[in-house]
Amino acid sequence: MPFFDSSQNTTITGGYFIDHSTNNNIPGQTGIDILFEVSNRDAAHDSSARDYDPRCLPGTREQHIEDIVYWAVPAAGADNPLPLLWMKGLAGVGKSAIAHTCAEKLKELGKLGATFFFSRNGRDKATEFIPTIVYQLSIKFPDYRVLVDHRIRNDRAILDKIMAVQFEALVVEPLQELEKAGKGIRKRITIIVDGLDECNSADDQRKIIKTIAAAARSGTTPFCWAFFSRPSPHIEGSFTRTDVTRITRTTVLPISNDANSDIELYLRDGFENILRDRNISAKSQWPSDNDIQTLVKSSNGLFIYAATALRVVARAGSLEEALRAVCATTFNDKRNSPFAELDAFYMLIMQRIPPDVLPTVLHSCMLLCGGGSFAGDSWTGVMFWGNMLTLSEIEFRAVCNHLSAVLHVYHHSDPLDFTQFGDTNRPFQRITPSTIKELRVHIRRQLGGSIHFYHKSFFDFLMDPTRSGPFCVISSPVVNAYYKHCLDVVLKYEESYSLRGSELSLAPDVPDSASSLSWPYTNELANSALKASVYDWAFGTCFRFFALLPIERQLLQRFGHVDFRKAYQNEAMVLTQDSDFMTSVRWHCCGYFKIIHSTQLFRAPRDKFRAQFNVAKFEAAIKRWKECRIIEPHYPNLTSWFKSLVPKKSQGNVISGLYRMGHGLKSVFWYWEINLKEEYYQEFQAVDLAEGERVYRDERFDLWPTKW
């Protein structure tokens, strides 16, 4: 019904109108629904995903917490505090625990607006930052929610804009509208951002600081922002800019013996919980005061050391033996590193692993390190992890026990109902593309539970050869052993498939997908998707993730005999998409991936090309692959348009090549192109070269995303 139906000669002075009509382009969805879909619900301080994340015990870190709360909620008559706060400190000193405790206290006071806890475990995307903050604010402020809902319904593309534009459209402008209507937010509201250094790129971290600082300087929002992070050089540089530092209160959380009393309290509380769980009287004389003081001294101001020590003891068969081993750790560190004792602890964990199990444990660590990107983009699914390592469930549990002090295994209370995807007795290829995407995500991240490292400090330890020595996952022996393992998986799995044209199915002598898995699920739908995902990951590790590393020649020669065509069709099957673009990694460089018919396209945009693509290493890898006969140059009778692209080095700034990967009927075609002037890398892969040429020629790469 229209406003004021049948009315005449009506005059309205002032007023505040909001259009509640529905945008028919998004039937059945509100703007807030759309916002919820692109936000990260796990990033909130009270999310169930953070249930095991650190908190401050009552009586610990009190001065730091009190200072931050007083800054956020100043006393009446106090000077107007600065709008930004930055608490910086090294890994493991307790920043996240303080941030969480401050969030809880501010929520109790009604002064908390929103929180975003960045983490490499699935909460590291800058594109989710503004939508998540806006969604949480919209829940807290109903009038603001109405305006945001209206804006997104009218223009969903707002959520695809750059960060500064999103912030202006979804935060600043709606708040200005409310202010004009006399419904502005009058009180000082705090937004907490933890782990900024774990956001997925340094450039995005700088953009977040720049966007928020600009709003704080102009006073266009009523918010104050508290950031918690490591003092990475680019973050330090952003906060020390003249126009930012004058509106920022900077506080340092040092590695200091001043935290010893808090760490002692934390340890005593932890040991009481261990005794309670074992049904041992809390009046027990264990651990002794001397043991506690030894651990406090070894912690060297790092709460992560104390937390790891408690986990080691709690999960040991003999409490006394485990505690003696922990207290006996020493580290002769000539660099006087603040992480010396923590490294000694991590070394102890690795040294206690039996030699016959150690290779599998190192493979596990390599997989969870995601080739150096800290577990990829999220938690890793337990059954995907186990099958990738060819472990049975019993073997998987044994490996987890060896890493229980640093590895968190989360069991989901509500197992997925696979019937929602379709017939569970049929392979996953028979379901719709959008459903395949959802199934793939579940298989990779949640099937059988989820797993990740408790703290990034263990990842840092594993990646640094000066700290982890023989346990470093990027050392040549570990890399080559893991490469061999992945290659063995590829060769085993490809034998269980049969390729007819472009259709990949089980070989005639293979009864079902479960027969190939070391740890199968209970139905063919899940098992077929699990098997294809493991096959795809193992092949991708050999072909892409480790392509630039010094792999042994004999392993590369074996890789040349892989059935590239089966692996290619499997990848196309697993990555069946319901949208234009997917994100992917080629040659250690992030970019966008697209499948058109049976041709796969990839392009690394300028920002990632500049930051990640190493032309010299790429060319060295091409040379090595040719020597090992993984690839061979291909010079067919092509159209004049395509032939002009084929020479390896063309005039000016373009480098390109056309190759056949693999041998005979097991091969696929691969064309790549590097433009040094325009700064991009792009490629296509195809079984049918003529079709690949046509798709590549017709594709409008100029319309692809220009930034990651």
C-alpha positions as CSV (number, residue, x, y, z in Angstrom):
1,M,0.0,0.0,0.0
2,P,1.5,3.4,-1.0
3,F,2.2,6.1,1.6
4,F,-0.9,8.2,2.5
5,D,-3.2,6.5,0.0
6,S,-5.8,8.9,-1.5
7,S,-4.5,11.8,0.5
8,Q,-4.3,15.3,-1.1
9,N,-2.5,18.6,-0.4
10,T,-0.2,16.9,2.2
11,T,2.9,18.8,3.4
12,I,5.7,17.1,5.4
13,T,8.3,19.1,7.1
14,G,11.5,17.3,8.1
15,G,11.0,13.6,8.9
16,Y,12.9,10.4,8.6
17,F,12.0,7.9,6.0
18,I,13.4,4.5,5.3
19,D,12.4,2.4,2.3
20,H,11.5,-1.1,3.4
21,S,10.7,-2.4,-0.1
22,T,12.4,-5.5,-1.3
23,N,14.9,-5.6,-4.2
24,N,13.5,-8.2,-6.6
25,N,17.0,-9.0,-7.8
26,I,17.5,-10.9,-4.5
27,P,14.3,-12.7,-3.9
28,G,13.7,-13.8,-0.3
29,Q,16.9,-12.3,1.0
30,T,17.3,-9.2,3.1
31,G,20.4,-7.1,3.0
32,I,21.4,-8.3,6.4
33,D,21.1,-11.9,5.2
34,I,23.5,-11.1,2.4
35,L,25.8,-9.4,4.9
36,F,25.8,-12.4,7.2
37,E,26.8,-14.7,4.3
38,V,30.0,-12.7,3.6
39,S,30.9,-12.0,7.2
40,N,33.0,-14.4,9.4
41,R,30.9,-15.4,12.4
42,D,33.9,-17.2,13.9
43,A,35.8,-13.9,14.2
44,A,33.6,-12.6,17.1
45,H,35.1,-12.9,20.6
46,D,32.2,-15.0,21.8
47,S,32.1,-17.4,18.9
48,S,32.0,-21.1,19.6
49,A,35.0,-21.5,17.3
50,R,37.0,-19.6,19.9
51,D,35.9,-21.7,22.8
52,Y,39.4,-23.0,23.3
53,D,41.2,-19.7,22.7
54,P,43.0,-18.1,25.7
55,R,41.4,-16.0,28.4
56,C,42.9,-14.2,31.3
57,L,42.4,-15.9,34.7
58,P,40.9,-13.7,37.4
59,G,43.7,-11.9,39.1
60,T,46.1,-11.9,36.1
61,R,47.1,-9.1,33.7
62,E,44.9,-6.8,35.8
63,Q,46.8,-3.6,35.1
64,H,46.8,-4.0,31.3
65,I,43.1,-4.8,31.3
66,E,42.2,-1.9,33.6
67,D,44.2,0.5,31.5
68,I,42.4,-0.6,28.3
69,V,39.0,-0.5,29.8
70,Y,39.7,2.9,31.3
71,W,40.8,4.2,27.9
72,A,37.6,2.8,26.3
73,V,35.3,4.0,29.1
74,P,36.9,7.1,30.6
75,A,35.8,8.5,33.9
76,A,33.4,11.5,33.9
77,G,35.4,14.7,33.5
78,A,38.5,12.9,32.2
79,D,40.3,14.2,29.2
80,N,38.9,13.0,25.9
81,P,41.0,9.9,25.2
82,L,42.6,9.1,21.8
83,P,40.4,7.2,19.4
84,L,42.9,4.4,18.6
85,L,44.8,2.1,20.9
86,W,47.5,-0.3,19.7
87,M,48.9,-3.0,22.1
88,K,51.9,-4.6,20.5
89,G,53.9,-7.6,21.7
90,L,55.7,-10.7,20.5
91,A,54.0,-14.0,19.9
92,G,52.9,-15.8,23.1
93,V,52.9,-12.9,25.5
94,G,49.2,-13.0,26.0
95,K,47.8,-10.3,23.7
96,S,44.8,-12.4,22.6
97,A,43.9,-13.3,26.1
98,I,43.9,-9.7,27.2
99,A,41.9,-8.7,24.1
100,H,39.2,-11.3,24.8
101,T,39.0,-10.4,28.5
102,C,38.6,-6.7,27.6
103,A,35.9,-7.5,25.1
104,E,34.0,-9.4,27.8
105,K,34.3,-6.6,30.3
106,L,33.2,-3.9,27.8
107,K,30.3,-6.1,26.8
108,E,29.2,-6.2,30.4
109,L,29.4,-2.4,30.5
110,G,27.4,-2.0,27.3
111,K,30.3,-0.4,25.6
112,L,31.4,-3.0,23.1
113,G,30.4,-2.5,19.5
114,A,32.1,-5.4,17.6
115,T,35.2,-7.6,17.6
116,F,37.3,-9.3,15.0
117,F,39.9,-11.9,16.1
118,F,42.1,-12.6,13.1
119,S,43.7,-16.0,12.9
120,R,45.5,-18.0,10.3
121,N,43.0,-20.8,11.1
122,G,40.2,-19.5,8.8
123,R,39.9,-16.0,10.1
124,D,42.5,-14.2,8.0
125,K,40.6,-12.7,5.1
126,A,40.6,-8.9,4.9
127,T,37.6,-9.0,2.6
128,E,35.5,-10.3,5.6
129,F,36.7,-7.6,8.0
130,I,34.3,-4.7,7.2
131,P,31.2,-7.0,6.6
132,T,31.8,-8.7,9.9
133,I,32.2,-5.5,11.9
134,V,29.1,-4.0,10.1
135,Y,27.0,-7.2,10.8
136,Q,27.8,-7.1,14.5
137,L,27.1,-3.4,14.7
138,S,23.8,-3.9,12.9
139,I,22.7,-6.5,15.6
140,K,23.5,-4.0,18.4
141,F,21.9,-0.9,16.8
142,P,18.5,-1.5,15.2
143,D,18.2,1.9,13.4
144,Y,21.6,1.4,11.9
145,R,20.6,-2.1,10.9
146,V,17.6,-0.8,8.9
147,L,19.8,1.6,6.9
148,V,22.5,-1.0,6.2
149,D,19.9,-3.5,5.1
150,H,18.4,-1.0,2.7
151,R,21.8,-0.1,1.2
152,I,22.9,-3.7,0.5
153,R,19.5,-4.7,-1.0
154,N,19.7,-1.8,-3.3
155,D,23.4,-2.4,-4.3
156,R,24.8,-5.8,-3.4
157,A,28.0,-4.8,-5.2
158,I,28.9,-2.6,-2.2
159,L,30.3,-5.8,-0.7
160,D,32.7,-6.2,-3.6
161,K,34.1,-2.7,-3.3
162,I,37.5,-1.9,-1.9
163,M,37.8,-1.6,1.9
164,A,37.7,2.2,2.1
165,V,34.5,2.4,-0.1
166,Q,32.8,-0.3,2.0
167,F,33.6,1.5,5.2
168,E,32.3,4.8,3.9
169,A,29.1,3.2,2.4
170,L,28.3,0.8,5.3
171,V,29.6,2.6,8.3
172,V,30.2,6.3,7.9
173,E,27.2,7.3,5.7
174,P,24.5,5.3,7.6
175,L,25.8,6.8,10.9
176,Q,25.6,10.3,9.4
177,E,22.0,9.7,8.3
178,L,21.2,8.6,11.8
179,E,22.8,11.7,13.2
180,K,20.8,14.0,10.9
181,A,17.6,12.2,12.0
182,G,18.5,12.7,15.6
183,K,19.1,9.0,16.2
184,G,22.9,9.1,16.3
185,I,25.0,6.9,18.6
186,R,25.9,9.3,21.4
187,K,28.1,7.1,23.6
188,R,31.7,6.0,23.0
189,I,31.7,2.5,21.6
190,T,34.8,0.2,21.3
191,I,35.6,-2.1,18.5
192,I,38.4,-4.6,19.2
193,V,40.6,-6.0,16.5
194,D,43.0,-8.8,17.6
195,G,45.8,-10.5,15.7
196,L,46.0,-7.9,12.9
197,D,49.4,-9.4,11.9
198,E,47.6,-12.7,11.0
199,C,45.5,-11.0,8.4
200,N,46.4,-12.6,5.0
201,S,48.6,-9.9,3.6
202,A,50.8,-7.0,4.8
203,D,49.1,-4.7,2.3
204,D,45.7,-5.5,3.7
205,Q,46.9,-4.9,7.2
206,R,48.1,-1.4,6.2
207,K,44.8,-0.7,4.5
208,I,42.8,-1.6,7.6
209,I,44.9,0.8,9.7
210,K,44.7,3.5,7.1
211,T,40.9,3.2,6.7
212,I,40.2,3.2,10.4
213,A,42.7,6.0,11.2
214,A,41.1,8.2,8.5
215,A,37.7,7.8,10.1
216,A,39.1,8.5,13.5
217,R,40.8,11.7,12.4
218,S,37.7,13.1,10.8
219,G,35.5,12.1,13.7
220,T,32.9,10.6,11.3
221,T,32.1,7.7,13.7
222,P,31.6,7.4,17.4
223,F,33.9,4.4,17.7
224,C,37.2,3.9,19.3
225,W,39.4,1.1,18.0
226,A,41.7,-1.2,20.0
227,F,44.2,-3.2,17.9
228,F,46.3,-6.0,19.2
229,S,49.2,-7.4,17.1
230,R,52.8,-8.3,16.8
231,P,55.1,-5.3,16.0
232,S,55.6,-6.4,12.4
233,P,57.6,-3.7,10.5
234,H,54.7,-2.7,8.2
235,I,52.3,-2.4,11.1
236,E,54.8,-0.5,13.1
237,G,55.3,1.8,10.1
238,S,51.6,2.4,9.7
239,F,51.0,3.3,13.4
240,T,54.1,5.5,13.6
241,R,53.0,7.7,10.6
242,T,52.6,11.3,11.9
243,D,48.9,11.5,11.0
244,V,48.2,8.2,12.8
245,T,50.5,8.3,15.8
246,R,49.0,11.6,17.1
247,I,45.6,9.9,17.5
248,T,46.9,6.5,18.8
249,R,47.7,5.4,22.3
250,T,50.5,2.8,21.9
251,T,51.2,0.3,24.7
252,V,53.7,-2.5,24.8
253,L,53.1,-6.0,26.2
254,P,56.7,-7.0,26.8
255,I,58.4,-10.3,27.4
256,S,59.2,-9.6,31.0
257,N,59.6,-11.2,34.4
258,D,57.0,-8.7,35.5
259,A,54.5,-11.3,34.3
260,N,55.9,-14.0,36.5
261,S,53.3,-13.7,39.2
262,D,50.5,-14.0,36.7
263,I,52.1,-17.0,35.0
264,E,52.5,-18.7,38.4
265,L,48.8,-18.2,39.1
266,Y,48.0,-19.5,35.7
267,L,50.2,-22.6,36.3
268,R,48.8,-23.4,39.7
269,D,45.2,-23.1,38.4
270,G,46.1,-25.4,35.5
271,F,47.7,-28.1,37.6
272,E,44.7,-28.0,40.0
273,N,42.5,-28.7,36.9
274,I,44.8,-31.6,35.9
275,L,44.5,-33.2,39.4
276,R,40.8,-32.7,39.4
277,D,40.5,-34.4,36.0
278,R,42.5,-37.4,37.3
279,N,40.4,-37.5,40.5
280,I,43.5,-36.7,42.6
281,S,43.1,-34.7,45.7
282,A,43.9,-31.0,45.3
283,K,45.8,-31.2,48.6
284,S,48.4,-33.3,46.9
285,Q,52.0,-32.1,47.2
286,W,52.4,-32.3,43.5
287,P,53.7,-30.3,41.8
288,S,56.2,-28.9,44.2
289,D,56.8,-25.2,44.6
290,N,60.2,-25.8,43.1
291,D,58.6,-27.3,40.0
292,I,56.3,-24.3,39.7
293,Q,59.1,-21.8,40.0
294,T,61.2,-23.8,37.5
295,L,58.4,-23.5,35.0
296,V,57.8,-19.8,35.8
297,K,61.5,-19.1,35.2
298,S,61.5,-21.1,31.9
299,S,58.4,-19.3,30.7
300,N,60.5,-16.2,30.4
301,G,57.4,-14.0,30.3
302,L,55.6,-16.1,27.6
303,F,52.2,-17.4,28.5
304,I,52.3,-19.7,25.5
305,Y,55.1,-21.7,27.2
306,A,53.1,-22.2,30.4
307,A,50.0,-23.2,28.3
308,T,52.0,-25.7,26.3
309,A,53.7,-27.1,29.5
310,L,50.3,-27.8,31.0
311,R,49.1,-29.6,27.9
312,V,52.2,-31.8,27.8
313,V,51.6,-32.9,31.4
314,A,47.9,-33.2,31.2
315,R,48.0,-35.6,28.2
316,A,50.9,-37.8,29.5
317,G,50.4,-41.2,31.0
318,S,52.6,-40.4,33.9
319,L,52.2,-36.9,35.3
320,E,55.4,-37.1,37.3
321,E,57.5,-38.3,34.4
322,A,56.1,-35.7,32.0
323,L,56.7,-32.9,34.5
324,R,60.3,-34.0,35.2
325,A,60.9,-33.9,31.4
326,V,59.4,-30.5,31.0
327,C,61.4,-29.0,33.9
328,A,64.6,-30.6,32.6
329,T,64.5,-28.8,29.3
330,T,67.3,-26.4,28.7
331,F,68.4,-24.4,25.6
332,N,71.9,-23.2,25.1
333,D,71.0,-20.2,22.9
334,K,73.9,-17.9,21.9
335,R,71.5,-15.5,20.3
336,N,69.7,-14.8,23.6
337,S,66.4,-15.2,21.8
338,P,63.3,-14.5,23.8
339,F,61.9,-17.8,22.4
340,A,64.8,-19.9,23.6
341,E,63.0,-21.7,26.3
342,L,59.9,-22.1,24.1
343,D,62.0,-23.6,21.4
344,A,63.6,-25.9,23.8
345,F,60.1,-27.1,24.8
346,Y,59.1,-27.6,21.2
347,M,62.4,-29.5,20.6
348,L,61.5,-31.7,23.6
349,I,58.1,-32.5,22.1
350,M,59.7,-33.5,18.8
351,Q,62.6,-35.4,20.3
352,R,60.3,-37.6,22.3
353,I,58.6,-38.9,19.2
354,P,59.8,-42.5,18.4
355,P,62.0,-42.7,15.3
356,D,59.7,-45.0,13.4
357,V,56.8,-42.5,13.8
358,L,58.8,-39.3,13.2
359,P,58.5,-39.3,9.4
360,T,54.7,-39.5,9.5
361,V,54.6,-36.8,12.2
362,L,56.8,-34.5,10.0
363,H,54.5,-35.2,7.1
364,S,51.6,-34.2,9.3
365,C,53.3,-31.0,10.3
366,M,54.1,-30.2,6.6
367,L,50.5,-30.8,5.7
368,L,49.2,-28.5,8.5
369,C,51.8,-25.9,7.6
370,G,50.1,-25.7,4.1
371,G,53.4,-25.4,2.3
372,G,54.3,-22.4,4.5
373,S,51.0,-20.6,4.7
374,F,50.0,-21.9,8.2
375,A,47.3,-24.5,7.5
376,G,46.2,-23.0,4.3
377,D,43.0,-20.9,5.0
378,S,41.3,-22.8,7.7
379,W,41.1,-25.8,9.9
380,T,42.0,-29.1,8.2
381,G,39.4,-31.9,8.2
382,V,40.5,-34.9,10.3
383,M,39.6,-37.6,7.7
384,F,41.1,-35.6,4.8
385,W,44.3,-35.2,6.9
386,G,44.4,-38.9,7.8
387,N,43.8,-40.1,4.3
388,M,46.3,-37.7,2.9
389,L,48.9,-39.3,5.2
390,T,47.5,-42.8,4.4
391,L,46.7,-43.3,8.1
392,S,43.9,-45.5,9.6
393,E,41.9,-44.0,12.3
394,I,44.0,-45.8,15.0
395,E,47.2,-44.6,13.4
396,F,45.8,-41.1,13.2
397,R,45.0,-41.0,16.9
398,A,48.5,-42.3,17.7
399,V,50.1,-39.4,15.7
400,C,47.8,-36.9,17.4
401,N,48.9,-38.2,20.8
402,H,52.5,-37.4,20.0
403,L,51.6,-33.8,19.1
404,S,48.8,-33.3,21.7
405,A,50.6,-30.4,23.4
406,V,50.6,-28.4,20.2
407,L,47.8,-29.9,18.1
408,H,44.1,-29.2,18.7
409,V,41.6,-31.8,17.4
410,Y,38.0,-30.5,17.5
411,H,35.2,-33.0,17.2
412,H,31.9,-31.5,15.8
413,S,28.9,-32.3,17.8
414,D,26.5,-32.4,14.9
415,P,27.8,-34.7,12.0
416,L,26.8,-33.6,8.6
417,D,23.7,-35.3,7.1
418,F,25.0,-36.3,3.6
419,T,21.5,-37.0,2.4
420,Q,21.0,-33.3,1.9
421,F,23.5,-33.6,-1.1
422,G,21.7,-36.4,-2.8
423,D,21.9,-40.2,-3.1
424,T,24.6,-41.3,-0.7
425,N,25.1,-44.5,-2.6
426,R,26.3,-42.6,-5.7
427,P,29.6,-40.8,-6.4
428,F,29.7,-37.0,-5.8
429,Q,30.1,-36.2,-9.6
430,R,26.3,-36.8,-9.9
431,I,25.3,-33.9,-7.7
432,T,24.9,-30.2,-8.7
433,P,28.0,-28.0,-9.0
434,S,26.9,-25.7,-6.1
435,T,26.4,-28.7,-3.9
436,I,29.8,-30.1,-4.9
437,K,31.4,-26.9,-3.7
438,E,29.7,-27.2,-0.3
439,L,30.6,-30.8,0.0
440,R,34.2,-30.1,-1.0
441,V,34.5,-27.5,1.8
442,H,33.1,-29.9,4.4
443,I,35.4,-32.7,3.3
444,R,38.5,-30.5,3.4
445,R,37.7,-28.8,6.7
446,Q,35.3,-30.8,8.9
447,L,34.8,-34.4,8.0
448,G,35.6,-36.5,11.1
449,G,36.4,-33.3,13.0
450,S,38.9,-30.5,12.5
451,I,42.5,-30.0,13.4
452,H,45.0,-27.2,13.7
453,F,48.0,-26.0,15.7
454,Y,47.1,-24.3,19.0
455,H,49.4,-21.4,18.4
456,K,51.3,-19.9,15.5
457,S,54.5,-20.0,17.5
458,F,54.8,-23.7,16.7
459,F,54.4,-23.0,13.0
460,D,57.1,-20.4,13.2
461,F,59.3,-22.9,15.0
462,L,58.8,-25.5,12.3
463,M,59.5,-23.1,9.5
464,D,62.7,-21.7,10.9
465,P,65.7,-24.0,10.5
466,T,67.7,-22.1,13.1
467,R,65.1,-22.9,15.7
468,S,63.9,-26.4,14.8
469,G,67.0,-27.9,13.2
470,P,66.3,-31.4,11.9
471,F,62.6,-30.9,12.4
472,C,62.3,-27.9,10.1
473,V,59.6,-28.7,7.6
474,I,61.3,-26.7,4.8
475,S,64.6,-28.6,5.2
476,S,65.6,-30.5,2.1
477,P,65.3,-34.0,3.7
478,V,61.8,-33.3,5.0
479,V,60.6,-31.6,1.8
480,N,61.8,-34.5,-0.4
481,A,60.4,-37.1,1.9
482,Y,57.0,-35.4,1.8
483,Y,57.2,-35.0,-1.9
484,K,57.8,-38.7,-2.3
485,H,54.9,-39.5,-0.1
486,C,52.6,-37.2,-2.1
487,L,53.9,-38.7,-5.4
488,D,53.2,-42.2,-4.0
489,V,49.6,-41.2,-3.2
490,V,49.2,-39.8,-6.8
491,L,50.5,-43.0,-8.4
492,K,48.3,-45.2,-6.2
493,Y,45.1,-43.2,-6.7
494,E,45.5,-42.8,-10.5
495,E,45.5,-46.6,-10.9
496,S,42.1,-46.8,-9.3
497,Y,40.5,-44.5,-11.8
498,S,39.5,-45.1,-15.4
499,L,39.3,-42.3,-18.0
500,R,36.8,-42.5,-20.8
501,G,36.9,-39.3,-22.9
502,S,36.6,-36.6,-20.3
503,E,34.8,-38.7,-17.7
504,L,36.8,-40.0,-14.8
505,S,35.3,-43.0,-12.9
506,L,36.4,-45.9,-10.9
507,A,38.4,-48.6,-12.7
508,P,36.5,-51.8,-13.5
509,D,38.3,-53.8,-10.9
510,V,37.7,-51.2,-8.1
511,P,34.5,-52.0,-6.2
512,D,34.1,-48.6,-4.5
513,S,35.9,-45.5,-3.4
514,A,36.4,-46.8,0.1
515,S,38.8,-49.5,-1.1
516,S,41.3,-46.8,-2.0
517,L,41.1,-45.0,1.3
518,S,43.1,-45.7,4.5
519,W,40.2,-44.3,6.6
520,P,36.9,-44.4,4.7
521,Y,33.6,-42.9,5.7
522,T,30.3,-44.7,5.8
523,N,28.9,-43.9,2.3
524,E,30.0,-43.7,-1.3
525,L,29.1,-40.0,-1.7
526,A,31.5,-38.9,1.0
527,N,34.2,-41.4,0.1
528,S,34.2,-40.5,-3.6
529,A,34.6,-36.8,-2.7
530,L,37.2,-37.6,0.0
531,K,39.2,-39.7,-2.4
532,A,39.1,-37.0,-5.2
533,S,40.1,-34.3,-2.7
534,V,43.1,-36.3,-1.5
535,Y,44.2,-37.1,-5.0
536,D,43.9,-33.4,-6.0
537,W,45.8,-32.2,-3.0
538,A,48.6,-34.7,-3.5
539,F,49.0,-33.9,-7.2
540,G,48.8,-30.1,-6.5
541,T,51.6,-30.5,-3.9
542,C,53.9,-32.1,-6.5
543,F,52.9,-29.9,-9.4
544,R,52.4,-26.5,-7.8
545,F,53.3,-26.1,-4.1
546,F,56.7,-27.7,-4.4
547,A,57.5,-26.8,-7.9
548,L,60.0,-24.1,-7.0
549,L,61.8,-26.2,-4.3
550,P,65.0,-28.2,-4.9
551,I,63.4,-31.6,-5.3
552,E,65.6,-34.6,-6.0
553,R,66.1,-35.4,-9.7
554,Q,64.9,-39.0,-9.4
555,L,61.6,-37.9,-7.8
556,L,61.0,-35.4,-10.6
557,Q,61.7,-38.1,-13.2
558,R,59.1,-40.3,-11.5
559,F,56.7,-37.4,-11.5
560,G,57.1,-37.1,-15.3
561,H,55.3,-40.5,-15.6
562,V,52.2,-39.4,-13.7
563,D,48.9,-39.5,-15.6
564,F,48.5,-35.8,-16.0
565,R,45.2,-36.2,-17.9
566,K,43.6,-38.1,-15.0
567,A,44.8,-35.6,-12.5
568,Y,43.6,-32.8,-14.7
569,Q,40.1,-34.3,-15.1
570,N,40.0,-35.0,-11.3
571,E,40.9,-31.4,-10.5
572,A,38.2,-30.1,-12.9
573,M,35.7,-32.5,-11.3
574,V,36.6,-31.4,-7.7
575,L,36.6,-27.7,-8.5
576,T,33.3,-27.7,-10.4
577,Q,32.1,-24.3,-9.7
578,D,29.0,-22.3,-9.4
579,S,30.6,-18.9,-9.8
580,D,33.0,-17.3,-12.2
581,F,36.1,-17.2,-10.1
582,M,37.9,-19.2,-7.5
583,T,41.1,-18.4,-5.7
584,S,44.0,-20.6,-6.2
585,V,47.8,-20.8,-6.0
586,R,50.2,-21.4,-8.8
587,W,54.0,-21.3,-8.5
588,H,53.8,-19.9,-4.9
589,C,51.6,-17.0,-6.2
590,C,48.0,-16.4,-5.4
591,G,45.6,-15.6,-8.2
592,Y,42.2,-16.4,-9.7
593,F,41.1,-19.6,-11.3
594,K,38.4,-20.3,-13.8
595,I,37.1,-23.4,-15.7
596,I,35.5,-22.8,-19.1
597,H,34.2,-26.0,-20.7
598,S,37.2,-28.2,-20.1
599,T,39.9,-25.5,-20.2
600,Q,41.4,-24.3,-16.9
601,L,42.5,-20.6,-16.8
602,F,44.6,-19.0,-14.1
603,R,45.8,-15.4,-13.7
604,A,47.9,-13.8,-10.9
605,P,46.9,-10.1,-10.6
606,R,49.4,-7.3,-10.4
607,D,49.6,-7.0,-6.6
608,K,50.3,-10.7,-6.1
609,F,52.6,-10.9,-9.1
610,R,54.7,-8.1,-7.6
611,A,54.8,-9.6,-4.1
612,Q,55.0,-13.3,-4.8
613,F,56.0,-14.3,-8.3
614,N,59.7,-15.1,-8.8
615,V,60.4,-15.1,-12.5
616,A,64.0,-16.4,-12.0
617,K,62.9,-19.3,-9.9
618,F,60.0,-20.0,-12.4
619,E,62.4,-20.2,-15.3
620,A,64.8,-22.4,-13.4
621,A,61.9,-24.8,-12.6
622,I,60.9,-24.9,-16.3
623,K,64.5,-25.7,-17.2
624,R,64.7,-28.5,-14.5
625,W,61.3,-29.9,-15.6
626,K,62.5,-30.1,-19.2
627,E,65.6,-31.9,-18.1
628,C,63.6,-34.4,-16.2
629,R,61.1,-34.8,-19.1
630,I,58.1,-33.7,-17.1
631,I,57.4,-31.2,-19.9
632,E,58.4,-30.9,-23.5
633,P,58.1,-27.8,-25.7
634,H,55.2,-28.1,-28.2
635,Y,55.4,-26.4,-31.7
636,P,52.2,-27.4,-33.6
637,N,50.8,-25.9,-36.7
638,L,48.7,-23.2,-34.9
639,T,46.8,-20.2,-36.0
640,S,48.8,-17.1,-36.6
641,W,47.3,-15.4,-33.6
642,F,48.3,-18.2,-31.2
643,K,51.6,-18.9,-32.9
644,S,52.8,-15.4,-32.1
645,L,52.5,-16.2,-28.4
646,V,54.4,-19.5,-28.4
647,P,58.1,-18.4,-28.6
648,K,59.6,-18.6,-25.2
649,K,60.9,-15.0,-25.3
650,S,59.1,-12.5,-27.5
651,Q,60.1,-8.9,-28.1
652,G,59.9,-6.6,-25.1
653,N,58.5,-7.7,-21.8
654,V,56.5,-10.9,-22.6
655,I,57.8,-14.3,-21.8
656,S,55.7,-17.3,-22.8
657,G,55.8,-21.0,-23.5
658,L,53.7,-23.9,-24.7
659,Y,54.4,-27.4,-23.4
660,R,53.0,-30.8,-23.3
661,M,53.0,-32.1,-19.7
662,G,53.4,-35.8,-19.3
663,H,53.7,-38.4,-22.0
664,G,51.5,-39.7,-24.8
665,L,47.8,-40.2,-23.8
666,K,48.7,-39.2,-20.2
667,S,49.6,-35.7,-21.2
668,V,47.8,-32.3,-21.2
669,F,48.8,-29.0,-22.9
670,W,50.0,-26.1,-20.8
671,Y,50.5,-22.5,-22.0
672,W,51.9,-19.8,-19.7
673,E,52.6,-16.2,-20.2
674,I,54.5,-13.6,-18.1
675,N,54.1,-9.9,-18.9
676,L,56.8,-7.9,-17.1
677,K,55.4,-4.6,-18.1
678,E,51.8,-5.2,-17.2
679,E,52.9,-7.3,-14.3
680,Y,50.9,-10.5,-14.4
681,Y,51.2,-14.2,-14.9
682,Q,48.5,-16.2,-16.6
683,E,48.1,-19.7,-18.1
684,F,45.8,-22.3,-19.5
685,Q,45.7,-26.0,-19.3
686,A,43.7,-28.2,-21.7
687,V,43.4,-31.7,-23.1
688,D,42.2,-30.3,-26.4
689,L,44.8,-27.7,-27.6
690,A,42.5,-26.2,-30.2
691,E,39.7,-25.6,-27.6
692,G,42.3,-24.2,-25.2
693,E,43.5,-21.8,-27.8
694,R,39.9,-20.7,-28.5
695,V,38.9,-20.2,-24.8
696,Y,42.2,-18.4,-24.1
697,R,41.8,-16.1,-27.1
698,D,38.2,-15.2,-26.3
699,E,38.6,-14.7,-22.6
700,R,38.4,-11.1,-21.4
701,F,41.3,-11.1,-19.0
702,D,41.0,-7.3,-18.7
703,L,37.7,-7.9,-16.8
704,W,39.3,-10.3,-14.3
705,P,39.9,-8.9,-10.7
706,T,42.9,-6.7,-10.7
707,K,43.7,-7.2,-7.0
708,W,43.6,-10.1,-4.6
